[in-house]
Amino acid sequence: MTPETGTEMISCKEATRLASLQLERQLTLRERLALRMHLAICVGCRRMERQFRFLRQAAGAWMSLKD
Ligand SMILES: [Zn+2]
């Protein structure tokens, strides 16, 4: 659901894409803002994003252990 408010509001699908993209590369400022704005209004995606963040940390910890 994307209401036409004039501000750049992304869909849940787009928010998920951005959150998973964080695992591969740093988001641009624009992407970060769009994701943040979506997370502010969407509980489901907030939960989803936390899991991605956990994954990223876990992957990072694993990689530093490996070295
Ligand atoms: Zn959402």
N, CA, C, O and the ligand as a Tripos MOL2 file, in Angstrom:
@<TRIPOS>MOLECULE
protein
  269   267    68     0     0
PROTEIN
NO_CHARGES

@<TRIPOS>ATOM
      1 N           0.8510   -1.1970    0.0000 N.3       1 MET1
      2 CA          0.0000    0.0000    0.0000 C.3       1 MET1
      3 C           0.8880    1.2500    0.0000 C.2       1 MET1
      4 O           1.6890    1.4480    0.9140 O.2       1 MET1
      5 N           0.7440    2.0740   -1.0110 N.am      2 THR2
      6 CA          1.5460    3.2820   -1.0780 C.3       2 THR2
      7 C           0.6740    4.5050   -1.3310 C.2       2 THR2
      8 O           0.3490    4.8220   -2.4760 O.2       2 THR2
      9 N           0.3010    5.1810   -0.2660 N.am      3 PRO3
     10 CA         -0.5170    6.3960   -0.4150 C.3       3 PRO3
     11 C           0.2480    7.5110   -1.1100 C.2       3 PRO3
     12 O           1.4450    7.6910   -0.8860 O.2       3 PRO3
     13 N          -0.4550    8.2570   -1.9560 N.am      4 GLU4
     14 CA          0.2020    9.3480   -2.6850 C.3       4 GLU4
     15 C           0.2290   10.6070   -1.8240 C.2       4 GLU4
     16 O          -0.6610   11.4540   -1.8970 O.2       4 GLU4
     17 N           1.2580   10.7010   -1.0220 N.am      5 THR5
     18 CA          1.3400   11.8400   -0.1150 C.3       5 THR5
     19 C           2.3070   12.9040   -0.6010 C.2       5 THR5
     20 O           2.4370   13.9670    0.0070 O.2       5 THR5
     21 N           2.9890   12.6070   -1.7090 N.am      6 GLY6
     22 CA          3.9720   13.5560   -2.1780 C.3       6 GLY6
     23 C           5.3630   13.1780   -1.7070 C.2       6 GLY6
     24 O           6.3480   13.3630   -2.4220 O.2       6 GLY6
     25 N           5.4330   12.6420   -0.4890 N.am      7 THR7
     26 CA          6.7150   12.1390   -0.0190 C.3       7 THR7
     27 C           6.9790   10.7830   -0.6440 C.2       7 THR7
     28 O           6.0620   10.0970   -1.0960 O.2       7 THR7
     29 N           8.2210   10.4210   -0.6610 N.am      8 GLU8
     30 CA          8.6060    9.1780   -1.2950 C.3       8 GLU8
     31 C           8.3400    8.0120   -0.3610 C.2       8 GLU8
     32 O           9.1760    7.6980    0.4870 O.2       8 GLU8
     33 N           7.2040    7.3720   -0.5000 N.am      9 MET9
     34 CA          6.8780    6.2500    0.3710 C.3       9 MET9
     35 C           7.0210    4.9530   -0.4020 C.2       9 MET9
     36 O           6.4190    4.7710   -1.4600 O.2       9 MET9
     37 N           7.8180    4.0660    0.1370 N.am     10 ILE10
     38 CA          8.0650    2.8180   -0.5630 C.3      10 ILE10
     39 C           7.1440    1.7240   -0.0640 C.2      10 ILE10
     40 O           6.5720    1.8300    1.0210 O.2      10 ILE10
     41 N           7.0030    0.6900   -0.8420 N.am     11 SER11
     42 CA          6.1480   -0.4310   -0.4670 C.3      11 SER11
     43 C           6.9150   -1.3910    0.4390 C.2      11 SER11
     44 O           8.1310   -1.2770    0.5950 O.2      11 SER11
     45 N           6.1920   -2.3360    1.0330 N.am     12 CYS12
     46 CA          6.8210   -3.3420    1.8740 C.3      12 CYS12
     47 C           7.8260   -4.1570    1.0620 C.2      12 CYS12
     48 O           8.8790   -4.5540    1.5620 O.2      12 CYS12
     49 N           7.4810   -4.3920   -0.1780 N.am     13 LYS13
     50 CA          8.3590   -5.1750   -1.0470 C.3      13 LYS13
     51 C           9.6790   -4.4400   -1.2430 C.2      13 LYS13
     52 O          10.7580   -5.0280   -1.1710 O.2      13 LYS13
     53 N           9.5620   -3.1460   -1.4900 N.am     14 GLU14
     54 CA         10.7510   -2.3260   -1.6860 C.3      14 GLU14
     55 C          11.5580   -2.2210   -0.3880 C.2      14 GLU14
     56 O          12.7880   -2.2450   -0.4110 O.2      14 GLU14
     57 N          10.8660   -2.1080    0.7240 N.am     15 ALA15
     58 CA         11.5500   -2.0260    2.0160 C.3      15 ALA15
     59 C          12.3470   -3.3020    2.2770 C.2      15 ALA15
     60 O          13.4750   -3.2550    2.7670 O.2      15 ALA15
     61 N          11.7430   -4.4390    1.9430 N.am     16 THR16
     62 CA         12.4310   -5.7170    2.1200 C.3      16 THR16
     63 C          13.6610   -5.8010    1.2330 C.2      16 THR16
     64 O          14.7100   -6.3010    1.6390 O.2      16 THR16
     65 N          13.5120   -5.3030    0.0180 N.am     17 ARG17
     66 CA         14.6280   -5.3150   -0.9200 C.3      17 ARG17
     67 C          15.7860   -4.4750   -0.3740 C.2      17 ARG17
     68 O          16.9400   -4.9020   -0.4020 O.2      17 ARG17
     69 N          15.4690   -3.3010    0.1120 N.am     18 LEU18
     70 CA         16.4960   -2.4200    0.6610 C.3      18 LEU18
     71 C          17.1590   -3.0350    1.8860 C.2      18 LEU18
     72 O          18.3770   -2.9540    2.0490 O.2      18 LEU18
     73 N          16.3540   -3.6490    2.7400 N.am     19 ALA19
     74 CA         16.8990   -4.2450    3.9590 C.3      19 ALA19
     75 C          17.8600   -5.3840    3.6170 C.2      19 ALA19
     76 O          18.8980   -5.5400    4.2600 O.2      19 ALA19
     77 N          17.5140   -6.1670    2.6140 N.am     20 SER20
     78 CA         18.3900   -7.2730    2.2450 C.3      20 SER20
     79 C          19.6260   -6.7550    1.5100 C.2      20 SER20
     80 O          20.6990   -7.3540    1.5700 O.2      20 SER20
     81 N          19.4530   -5.6410    0.8230 N.am     21 LEU21
     82 CA         20.5650   -5.0190    0.1070 C.3      21 LEU21
     83 C          21.6490   -4.5730    1.0790 C.2      21 LEU21
     84 O          22.8320   -4.5290    0.7400 O.2      21 LEU21
     85 N          21.2220   -4.2460    2.2880 N.am     22 GLN22
     86 CA         22.1700   -3.8160    3.3140 C.3      22 GLN22
     87 C          23.2190   -4.8740    3.6030 C.2      22 GLN22
     88 O          24.3150   -4.5680    4.0730 O.2      22 GLN22
     89 N          22.8710   -6.1260    3.3180 N.am     23 LEU23
     90 CA         23.8080   -7.2160    3.5640 C.3      23 LEU23
     91 C          24.9370   -7.1930    2.5440 C.2      23 LEU23
     92 O          26.0310   -7.6960    2.8020 O.2      23 LEU23
     93 N          24.6620   -6.6020    1.3810 N.am     24 GLU24
     94 CA         25.6400   -6.6360    0.3040 C.3      24 GLU24
     95 C          26.4410   -5.3540    0.2000 C.2      24 GLU24
     96 O          27.6360   -5.3710   -0.0990 O.2      24 GLU24
     97 N          25.7720   -4.2490    0.4480 N.am     25 ARG25
     98 CA         26.4770   -2.9750    0.3160 C.3      25 ARG25
     99 C          25.8180   -1.9200    1.1860 C.2      25 ARG25
    100 O          24.7090   -2.1030    1.6880 O.2      25 ARG25
    101 N          26.5260   -0.8130    1.3540 N.am     26 GLN26
    102 CA         25.9690    0.2900    2.1070 C.3      26 GLN26
    103 C          24.8920    0.9660    1.2750 C.2      26 GLN26
    104 O          25.0650    1.1780    0.0740 O.2      26 GLN26
    105 N          23.7930    1.3010    1.9100 N.am     27 LEU27
    106 CA         22.7220    1.9850    1.1950 C.3      27 LEU27
    107 C          23.0880    3.4520    0.9810 C.2      27 LEU27
    108 O          23.8420    4.0410    1.7560 O.2      27 LEU27
    109 N          22.5440    4.0180   -0.0730 N.am     28 THR28
    110 CA         22.7230    5.4510   -0.2760 C.3      28 THR28
    111 C          21.8620    6.1960    0.7340 C.2      28 THR28
    112 O          20.9720    5.6160    1.3560 O.2      28 THR28
    113 N          22.1340    7.4670    0.8870 N.am     29 LEU29
    114 CA         21.3710    8.2690    1.8440 C.3      29 LEU29
    115 C          19.8860    8.2240    1.5080 C.2      29 LEU29
    116 O          19.0370    8.0990    2.3900 O.2      29 LEU29
    117 N          19.5920    8.3270    0.2230 N.am     30 ARG30
    118 CA         18.2090    8.2970   -0.2320 C.3      30 ARG30
    119 C          17.5220    6.9810    0.1160 C.2      30 ARG30
    120 O          16.3780    6.9650    0.5690 O.2      30 ARG30
    121 N          18.2320    5.8850   -0.0990 N.am     31 GLU31
    122 CA         17.6910    4.5700    0.2080 C.3      31 GLU31
    123 C          17.4760    4.4010    1.7070 C.2      31 GLU31
    124 O          16.4590    3.8700    2.1520 O.2      31 GLU31
    125 N          18.4610    4.8680    2.4740 N.am     32 ARG32
    126 CA         18.3480    4.7610    3.9290 C.3      32 ARG32
    127 C          17.1490    5.5310    4.4460 C.2      32 ARG32
    128 O          16.4230    5.0530    5.3170 O.2      32 ARG32
    129 N          16.9440    6.7260    3.9060 N.am     33 LEU33
    130 CA         15.8190    7.5530    4.3340 C.3      33 LEU33
    131 C          14.4980    6.9020    3.9790 C.2      33 LEU33
    132 O          13.5660    6.8850    4.7830 O.2      33 LEU33
    133 N          14.4230    6.3720    2.7790 N.am     34 ALA34
    134 CA         13.1930    5.7280    2.3310 C.3      34 ALA34
    135 C          12.8720    4.5260    3.2040 C.2      34 ALA34
    136 O          11.7220    4.3140    3.5870 O.2      34 ALA34
    137 N          13.8880    3.7480    3.5120 N.am     35 LEU35
    138 CA         13.7050    2.5700    4.3570 C.3      35 LEU35
    139 C          13.2950    2.9960    5.7660 C.2      35 LEU35
    140 O          12.3670    2.4390    6.3530 O.2      35 LEU35
    141 N          13.9980    3.9840    6.2900 N.am     36 ARG36
    142 CA         13.7000    4.4740    7.6450 C.3      36 ARG36
    143 C          12.2630    4.9680    7.7480 C.2      36 ARG36
    144 O          11.5620    4.7030    8.7240 O.2      36 ARG36
    145 N          11.8470    5.6900    6.7180 N.am     37 MET37
    146 CA         10.5020    6.2520    6.7220 C.3      37 MET37
    147 C           9.4580    5.1370    6.7070 C.2      37 MET37
    148 O           8.4220    5.2240    7.3660 O.2      37 MET37
    149 N           9.7530    4.0970    5.9450 N.am     38 HIS38
    150 CA          8.8200    2.9780    5.8850 C.3      38 HIS38
    151 C           8.7730    2.2410    7.2210 C.2      38 HIS38
    152 O           7.7010    1.8660    7.6960 O.2      38 HIS38
    153 N           9.9410    2.0380    7.8180 N.am     39 LEU39
    154 CA         10.0030    1.3170    9.0880 C.3      39 LEU39
    155 C           9.2730    2.0640   10.1960 C.2      39 LEU39
    156 O           8.7820    1.4620   11.1500 O.2      39 LEU39
    157 N           9.2090    3.3920   10.0520 N.am     40 ALA40
    158 CA          8.5420    4.2020   11.0740 C.3      40 ALA40
    159 C           7.0460    3.9250   11.1120 C.2      40 ALA40
    160 O           6.4020    4.1170   12.1430 O.2      40 ALA40
    161 N           6.4920    3.4750    9.9890 N.am     41 ILE41
    162 CA          5.0470    3.2610    9.9430 C.3      41 ILE41
    163 C           4.6610    1.7950    9.8180 C.2      41 ILE41
    164 O           3.4790    1.4610    9.9040 O.2      41 ILE41
    165 N           5.6320    0.9160    9.6180 N.am     42 CYS42
    166 CA          5.2960   -0.4750    9.3350 C.3      42 CYS42
    167 C           5.9710   -1.4260   10.3310 C.2      42 CYS42
    168 O           7.1830   -1.6370   10.2810 O.2      42 CYS42
    169 N           5.1810   -1.9840   11.2210 N.am     43 VAL43
    170 CA          5.7110   -2.8600   12.2700 C.3      43 VAL43
    171 C           6.3030   -4.1350   11.6800 C.2      43 VAL43
    172 O           7.3620   -4.5980   12.1050 O.2      43 VAL43
    173 N           5.6120   -4.6880   10.7030 N.am     44 GLY44
    174 CA          6.0640   -5.9390   10.0990 C.3      44 GLY44
    175 C           7.4580   -5.8110    9.5070 C.2      44 GLY44
    176 O           8.3030   -6.6880    9.6820 O.2      44 GLY44
    177 N           7.6860   -4.7130    8.8060 N.am     45 CYS45
    178 CA          8.9840   -4.4970    8.1710 C.3      45 CYS45
    179 C          10.0530   -4.1510    9.2080 C.2      45 CYS45
    180 O          11.2360   -4.4350    9.0160 O.2      45 CYS45
    181 N           9.6230   -3.5390   10.2980 N.am     46 ARG46
    182 CA         10.5640   -3.2190   11.3630 C.3      46 ARG46
    183 C          11.1440   -4.5130   11.9180 C.2      46 ARG46
    184 O          12.3470   -4.6180   12.1610 O.2      46 ARG46
    185 N          10.2820   -5.4840   12.1130 N.am     47 ARG47
    186 CA         10.7080   -6.7900   12.6130 C.3      47 ARG47
    187 C          11.6290   -7.4600   11.5940 C.2      47 ARG47
    188 O          12.6680   -8.0240   11.9380 O.2      47 ARG47
    189 N          11.2160   -7.3790   10.3440 N.am     48 MET48
    190 CA         11.9930   -7.9720    9.2550 C.3      48 MET48
    191 C          13.3770   -7.3500    9.1760 C.2      48 MET48
    192 O          14.3730   -8.0560    9.0110 O.2      48 MET48
    193 N          13.4380   -6.0290    9.2920 N.am     49 GLU49
    194 CA         14.7140   -5.3270    9.1820 C.3      49 GLU49
    195 C          15.6480   -5.6980   10.3270 C.2      49 GLU49
    196 O          16.8610   -5.7940   10.1380 O.2      49 GLU49
    197 N          15.0860   -5.9060   11.5110 N.am     50 ARG50
    198 CA         15.9060   -6.2780   12.6650 C.3      50 ARG50
    199 C          16.5690   -7.6260   12.4140 C.2      50 ARG50
    200 O          17.7200   -7.8460   12.7930 O.2      50 ARG50
    201 N          15.8180   -8.5370   11.7630 N.am     51 GLN51
    202 CA         16.3820   -9.8450   11.4710 C.3      51 GLN51
    203 C          17.5150   -9.7440   10.4620 C.2      51 GLN51
    204 O          18.5200  -10.4450   10.5730 O.2      51 GLN51
    205 N          17.3480   -8.8670    9.4750 N.am     52 PHE52
    206 CA         18.3990   -8.6730    8.4920 C.3      52 PHE52
    207 C          19.6460   -8.1090    9.1650 C.2      52 PHE52
    208 O          20.7720   -8.5000    8.8580 O.2      52 PHE52
    209 N          19.4130   -7.1780   10.0920 N.am     53 ARG53
    210 CA         20.5410   -6.5670   10.7890 C.3      53 ARG53
    211 C          21.2730   -7.6050   11.6230 C.2      53 ARG53
    212 O          22.5010   -7.6050   11.7030 O.2      53 ARG53
    213 N          20.4980   -8.4920   12.2460 N.am     54 PHE54
    214 CA         21.0910   -9.5530   13.0500 C.3      54 PHE54
    215 C          21.9180  -10.4700   12.1520 C.2      54 PHE54
    216 O          23.0370  -10.8540   12.4950 O.2      54 PHE54
    217 N          21.3510  -10.8110   11.0030 N.am     55 LEU55
    218 CA         22.0460  -11.6570   10.0390 C.3      55 LEU55
    219 C          23.3770  -11.0500    9.6240 C.2      55 LEU55
    220 O          24.3970  -11.7350    9.5420 O.2      55 LEU55
    221 N          23.3410   -9.7520    9.3650 N.am     56 ARG56
    222 CA         24.5330   -9.0610    8.9080 C.3      56 ARG56
    223 C          25.6090   -9.0990    9.9840 C.2      56 ARG56
    224 O          26.7830   -9.3290    9.6970 O.2      56 ARG56
    225 N          25.1970   -8.8730   11.2170 N.am     57 GLN57
    226 CA         26.1460   -8.9110   12.3240 C.3      57 GLN57
    227 C          26.7120  -10.3120   12.4990 C.2      57 GLN57
    228 O          27.9110  -10.4960   12.7060 O.2      57 GLN57
    229 N          25.8200  -11.2990   12.4110 N.am     58 ALA58
    230 CA         26.2490  -12.6810   12.5650 C.3      58 ALA58
    231 C          27.2380  -13.0490   11.4670 C.2      58 ALA58
    232 O          28.2540  -13.6960   11.7240 O.2      58 ALA58
    233 N          26.9350  -12.6350   10.2460 N.am     59 ALA59
    234 CA         27.8170  -12.9200    9.1150 C.3      59 ALA59
    235 C          29.1560  -12.2240    9.3170 C.2      59 ALA59
    236 O          30.2070  -12.8040    9.0460 O.2      59 ALA59
    237 N          29.1210  -10.9900    9.7900 N.am     60 GLY60
    238 CA         30.3410  -10.2460   10.0190 C.3      60 GLY60
    239 C          31.1950  -10.8960   11.0940 C.2      60 GLY60
    240 O          32.4140  -10.9940   10.9590 O.2      60 GLY60
    241 N          30.5440  -11.3400   12.1640 N.am     61 ALA61
    242 CA         31.2630  -11.9820   13.2520 C.3      61 ALA61
    243 C          31.8890  -13.2940   12.7770 C.2      61 ALA61
    244 O          33.0100  -13.6490   13.1420 O.2      61 ALA61
    245 N          31.1200  -13.9910   11.9530 N.am     62 TRP62
    246 CA         31.6120  -15.2610   11.4360 C.3      62 TRP62
    247 C          32.8320  -15.0480   10.5460 C.2      62 TRP62
    248 O          33.8110  -15.7910   10.6160 O.2      62 TRP62
    249 N          32.7510  -14.0200    9.7100 N.am     63 MET63
    250 CA         33.8470  -13.7630    8.7900 C.3      63 MET63
    251 C          35.1170  -13.3300    9.5250 C.2      63 MET63
    252 O          36.2270  -13.6600    9.1080 O.2      63 MET63
    253 N          34.9450  -12.5890   10.6200 N.am     64 SER64
    254 CA         36.1330  -12.1520   11.3420 C.3      64 SER64
    255 C          36.7210  -13.3020   12.1530 C.2      64 SER64
    256 O          37.9140  -13.3200   12.4520 O.2      64 SER64
    257 N          35.8560  -14.2700   12.5070 N.am     65 LEU65
    258 CA         36.3430  -15.4470   13.1990 C.3      65 LEU65
    259 C          37.1770  -16.3120   12.2640 C.2      65 LEU65
    260 O          38.2010  -16.8840   12.6380 O.2      65 LEU65
    261 N          36.6900  -16.3770   11.0360 N.am     66 LYS66
    262 CA         37.3100  -17.2210   10.0340 C.3      66 LYS66
    263 C          38.7300  -16.7820    9.7240 C.2      66 LYS66
    264 O          39.6080  -17.6020    9.4550 O.2      66 LYS66
    265 N          38.9390  -15.4740    9.7660 N.am     67 ASP67
    266 CA         40.2310  -14.9410    9.3700 C.3      67 ASP67
    267 C          41.3210  -15.1870   10.4190 C.2      67 ASP67
    268 O          42.4700  -14.7900   10.2210 O.2      67 ASP67
    269 ZN          6.2430   -2.6510    5.3760 Zn       68 ZN68
@<TRIPOS>BOND
     1     1     2 1
     2     2     3 1
     3     3     4 2
     4     3     5 am
     5     5     6 1
     6     6     7 1
     7     7     8 2
     8     7     9 am
     9     9    10 1
    10    10    11 1
    11    11    12 2
    12    11    13 am
    13    13    14 1
    14    14    15 1
    15    15    16 2
    16    15    17 am
    17    17    18 1
    18    18    19 1
    19    19    20 2
    20    19    21 am
    21    21    22 1
    22    22    23 1
    23    23    24 2
    24    23    25 am
    25    25    26 1
    26    26    27 1
    27    27    28 2
    28    27    29 am
    29    29    30 1
    30    30    31 1
    31    31    32 2
    32    31    33 am
    33    33    34 1
    34    34    35 1
    35    35    36 2
    36    35    37 am
    37    37    38 1
    38    38    39 1
    39    39    40 2
    40    39    41 am
    41    41    42 1
    42    42    43 1
    43    43    44 2
    44    43    45 am
    45    45    46 1
    46    46    47 1
    47    47    48 2
    48    47    49 am
    49    49    50 1
    50    50    51 1
    51    51    52 2
    52    51    53 am
    53    53    54 1
    54    54    55 1
    55    55    56 2
    56    55    57 am
    57    57    58 1
    58    58    59 1
    59    59    60 2
    60    59    61 am
    61    61    62 1
    62    62    63 1
    63    63    64 2
    64    63    65 am
    65    65    66 1
    66    66    67 1
    67    67    68 2
    68    67    69 am
    69    69    70 1
    70    70    71 1
    71    71    72 2
    72    71    73 am
    73    73    74 1
    74    74    75 1
    75    75    76 2
    76    75    77 am
    77    77    78 1
    78    78    79 1
    79    79    80 2
    80    79    81 am
    81    81    82 1
    82    82    83 1
    83    83    84 2
    84    83    85 am
    85    85    86 1
    86    86    87 1
    87    87    88 2
    88    87    89 am
    89    89    90 1
    90    90    91 1
    91    91    92 2
    92    91    93 am
    93    93    94 1
    94    94    95 1
    95    95    96 2
    96    95    97 am
    97    97    98 1
    98    98    99 1
    99    99   100 2
   100    99   101 am
   101   101   102 1
   102   102   103 1
   103   103   104 2
   104   103   105 am
   105   105   106 1
   106   106   107 1
   107   107   108 2
   108   107   109 am
   109   109   110 1
   110   110   111 1
   111   111   112 2
   112   111   113 am
   113   113   114 1
   114   114   115 1
   115   115   116 2
   116   115   117 am
   117   117   118 1
   118   118   119 1
   119   119   120 2
   120   119   121 am
   121   121   122 1
   122   122   123 1
   123   123   124 2
   124   123   125 am
   125   125   126 1
   126   126   127 1
   127   127   128 2
   128   127   129 am
   129   129   130 1
   130   130   131 1
   131   131   132 2
   132   131   133 am
   133   133   134 1
   134   134   135 1
   135   135   136 2
   136   135   137 am
   137   137   138 1
   138   138   139 1
   139   139   140 2
   140   139   141 am
   141   141   142 1
   142   142   143 1
   143   143   144 2
   144   143   145 am
   145   145   146 1
   146   146   147 1
   147   147   148 2
   148   147   149 am
   149   149   150 1
   150   150   151 1
   151   151   152 2
   152   151   153 am
   153   153   154 1
   154   154   155 1
   155   155   156 2
   156   155   157 am
   157   157   158 1
   158   158   159 1
   159   159   160 2
   160   159   161 am
   161   161   162 1
   162   162   163 1
   163   163   164 2
   164   163   165 am
   165   165   166 1
   166   166   167 1
   167   167   168 2
   168   167   169 am
   169   169   170 1
   170   170   171 1
   171   171   172 2
   172   171   173 am
   173   173   174 1
   174   174   175 1
   175   175   176 2
   176   175   177 am
   177   177   178 1
   178   178   179 1
   179   179   180 2
   180   179   181 am
   181   181   182 1
   182   182   183 1
   183   183   184 2
   184   183   185 am
   185   185   186 1
   186   186   187 1
   187   187   188 2
   188   187   189 am
   189   189   190 1
   190   190   191 1
   191   191   192 2
   192   191   193 am
   193   193   194 1
   194   194   195 1
   195   195   196 2
   196   195   197 am
   197   197   198 1
   198   198   199 1
   199   199   200 2
   200   199   201 am
   201   201   202 1
   202   202   203 1
   203   203   204 2
   204   203   205 am
   205   205   206 1
   206   206   207 1
   207   207   208 2
   208   207   209 am
   209   209   210 1
   210   210   211 1
   211   211   212 2
   212   211   213 am
   213   213   214 1
   214   214   215 1
   215   215   216 2
   216   215   217 am
   217   217   218 1
   218   218   219 1
   219   219   220 2
   220   219   221 am
   221   221   222 1
   222   222   223 1
   223   223   224 2
   224   223   225 am
   225   225   226 1
   226   226   227 1
   227   227   228 2
   228   227   229 am
   229   229   230 1
   230   230   231 1
   231   231   232 2
   232   231   233 am
   233   233   234 1
   234   234   235 1
   235   235   236 2
   236   235   237 am
   237   237   238 1
   238   238   239 1
   239   239   240 2
   240   239   241 am
   241   241   242 1
   242   242   243 1
   243   243   244 2
   244   243   245 am
   245   245   246 1
   246   246   247 1
   247   247   248 2
   248   247   249 am
   249   249   250 1
   250   250   251 1
   251   251   252 2
   252   251   253 am
   253   253   254 1
   254   254   255 1
   255   255   256 2
   256   255   257 am
   257   257   258 1
   258   258   259 1
   259   259   260 2
   260   259   261 am
   261   261   262 1
   262   262   263 1
   263   263   264 2
   264   263   265 am
   265   265   266 1
   266   266   267 1
   267   267   268 2
@<TRIPOS>SUBSTRUCTURE
     1 MET1         2 RESIDUE 1 A MET
     2 THR2         6 RESIDUE 1 A THR
     3 PRO3        10 RESIDUE 1 A PRO
     4 GLU4        14 RESIDUE 1 A GLU
     5 THR5        18 RESIDUE 1 A THR
     6 GLY6        22 RESIDUE 1 A GLY
     7 THR7        26 RESIDUE 1 A THR
     8 GLU8        30 RESIDUE 1 A GLU
     9 MET9        34 RESIDUE 1 A MET
    10 ILE10       38 RESIDUE 1 A ILE
    11 SER11       42 RESIDUE 1 A SER
    12 CYS12       46 RESIDUE 1 A CYS
    13 LYS13       50 RESIDUE 1 A LYS
    14 GLU14       54 RESIDUE 1 A GLU
    15 ALA15       58 RESIDUE 1 A ALA
    16 THR16       62 RESIDUE 1 A THR
    17 ARG17       66 RESIDUE 1 A ARG
    18 LEU18       70 RESIDUE 1 A LEU
    19 ALA19       74 RESIDUE 1 A ALA
    20 SER20       78 RESIDUE 1 A SER
    21 LEU21       82 RESIDUE 1 A LEU
    22 GLN22       86 RESIDUE 1 A GLN
    23 LEU23       90 RESIDUE 1 A LEU
    24 GLU24       94 RESIDUE 1 A GLU
    25 ARG25       98 RESIDUE 1 A ARG
    26 GLN26      102 RESIDUE 1 A GLN
    27 LEU27      106 RESIDUE 1 A LEU
    28 THR28      110 RESIDUE 1 A THR
    29 LEU29      114 RESIDUE 1 A LEU
    30 ARG30      118 RESIDUE 1 A ARG
    31 GLU31      122 RESIDUE 1 A GLU
    32 ARG32      126 RESIDUE 1 A ARG
    33 LEU33      130 RESIDUE 1 A LEU
    34 ALA34      134 RESIDUE 1 A ALA
    35 LEU35      138 RESIDUE 1 A LEU
    36 ARG36      142 RESIDUE 1 A ARG
    37 MET37      146 RESIDUE 1 A MET
    38 HIS38      150 RESIDUE 1 A HIS
    39 LEU39      154 RESIDUE 1 A LEU
    40 ALA40      158 RESIDUE 1 A ALA
    41 ILE41      162 RESIDUE 1 A ILE
    42 CYS42      166 RESIDUE 1 A CYS
    43 VAL43      170 RESIDUE 1 A VAL
    44 GLY44      174 RESIDUE 1 A GLY
    45 CYS45      178 RESIDUE 1 A CYS
    46 ARG46      182 RESIDUE 1 A ARG
    47 ARG47      186 RESIDUE 1 A ARG
    48 MET48      190 RESIDUE 1 A MET
    49 GLU49      194 RESIDUE 1 A GLU
    50 ARG50      198 RESIDUE 1 A ARG
    51 GLN51      202 RESIDUE 1 A GLN
    52 PHE52      206 RESIDUE 1 A PHE
    53 ARG53      210 RESIDUE 1 A ARG
    54 PHE54      214 RESIDUE 1 A PHE
    55 LEU55      218 RESIDUE 1 A LEU
    56 ARG56      222 RESIDUE 1 A ARG
    57 GLN57      226 RESIDUE 1 A GLN
    58 ALA58      230 RESIDUE 1 A ALA
    59 ALA59      234 RESIDUE 1 A ALA
    60 GLY60      238 RESIDUE 1 A GLY
    61 ALA61      242 RESIDUE 1 A ALA
    62 TRP62      246 RESIDUE 1 A TRP
    63 MET63      250 RESIDUE 1 A MET
    64 SER64      254 RESIDUE 1 A SER
    65 LEU65      258 RESIDUE 1 A LEU
    66 LYS66      262 RESIDUE 1 A LYS
    67 ASP67      266 RESIDUE 1 A ASP
    68 ZN68       269 GROUP 0 **** ****
